[in-house]
């Protein structure tokens, strides 16, 4: 709480935040860039494979993508990596959905497209369970319905 008080005051020194967010050594930051790039390539590779193979099932209330095999399966057991994949899929499917709607409705008045939430599941072979992440879908960038996916997952869990 005390950090917020200092951040909101007029005497806040921006170097205070920079010193705590950035690594003390630029070489550590430079050495971590290839790891970040490899992770992003794995996300794009897995997301493209899901779209190209048609492994994203459109259900009544959401789209479901399940990852059960592949060379990067161990990467997506981490929920943050799986969340990044889900967000990438939202963007990729939004572009595809808008492109398809534009092709269909060239002469008509454009209606608001319905974009379903995406639930992505990844098999954790070591534990024999699935890691599941849900993200809201939006036909336009920034159009978010908060708490929609959590209620949807709870509804599916109870039924």
N, C-alpha and C positions, 0 to 999 in steps of 0.2 A: 504494500500500500504506500509506503514511503516513496518508492520509485515513481509512482504516478503523481504524487504531490510535486515532486521535483520536475517531472516532465511537463506538467501543466503550468509551472511558474514561468515568469518572464526571464528569470536568471538561469534557465536550463542551458547547459553546455552540450551541444550535439556531439562533441568528441567523447563524452562519457558513454553514450550509447554505442558509438562506433568502436570504442576500445573493447567493449564486452561482446559485440556481435562478430567481429572479424577475428580470425586466428592471429596469434601474435607473430606468426611467421608467414610470409607470402609463399614460401616454398611448400608449406602444408596445403594451402589453398590451390596452388598450381598442381600439386600431386594428386589432388582429389578430383580434378576436372575429368580425367579419362574415365574414372569410375562413374561419375555422373553421366557422361556421354554414353557409356556402355549400358547403363540402366535405362536411359531414354531410348536407345536403339532396341533394347529388349521389349520395352513397352510398345513401341511402334510395330515391331515384328509380330508380337503376340496379338495385338489389336487388329492388324491387317490380316493375319491368319484367321482370326475369328470371323471377320467380315467376309473374306473371300470364300471360306469354307461354308458359310451360312450357319455357323454354330450359335448365332444369337436368335433365340426362340422368342417370337412376339406372343406373349400370353395376354389374357384379358386386361390385367391391371399393370403389367410391367413387362420389360424385356429381360430375358434370362440368358446369361452367357456362363457356361461352365468350362473351366480349364481342367482337364484330367490327364493331359499328356503334353510332352514337348520338352525341349532342352532347357527352357528357362522356368520349369515348374517350381523349383526350389526358391526362385526369386519372388514369386508371387504369393508365397505363403505369408510374407510380411504384409500386414494390413495396409500400411502406408503405400507400398508399391502397388498393391491391388487397387487402392483408391485412385492412384495416379492413372492406372490403366482404365478404370471406370470413367474418370473425367475425360480421358483421351477419346474413349468410345462415344461419350456424349457429344463431343465436338465433331468427331468424324461422322456419326450418324445424323447429326443436325445438318451438316453440309450436304449429305446424301439426300436427306428428306426434303430439304428446301429445293435442291436441284430437281428432284422428281416432281414436286408440287408445281414448280415453275414451268416444267415441260407440259404438265397436264392442263394448267390453267392460263395458257398464254392469252387467250381472248376473254376469259372470264374474270370477274372480280375476285381478287385473292382472298380466300378465307384464312382464318387462323388455323395453322396446322396443329395436330395433336401429337405431342411428343411424350412418350411414356418414360417412366423412370427405368433405370437400368440396374439390375442386380447381377453382380459378378461373383462367381464362386470358384475357388481354387482348391483342388484336392491336396491335402497334406498327407503324403504317403507314409511319412514316419509315424504319425499319430492315428491315421485312418479316419480323419475328419475333414470337413470342408471349412475354409475360411470364407466368409460371405461379407460383401460390401454392397451397399445400395446408394445410388446417387440419383437425384432428381433430373429428369430430362427437361429441356427447355427448347422451344422452337426458335427463340431469339436469345442471343447472348445476354446473360445477366438476368433473365426471367427465371426467378427461383421461387418455389413454394416450399417454405420451411416446414419441417416436421412431417412432410407428406410420406416420405419413404419409411420412416420409423413406424408410423401408424400402419402402413401397408404391410411391412414385414411382420408386425405383431398380429395383424388380421390373418395373414397366411399361416403363421405359426399356430394360431388357435384353431384354425379350420382343418 
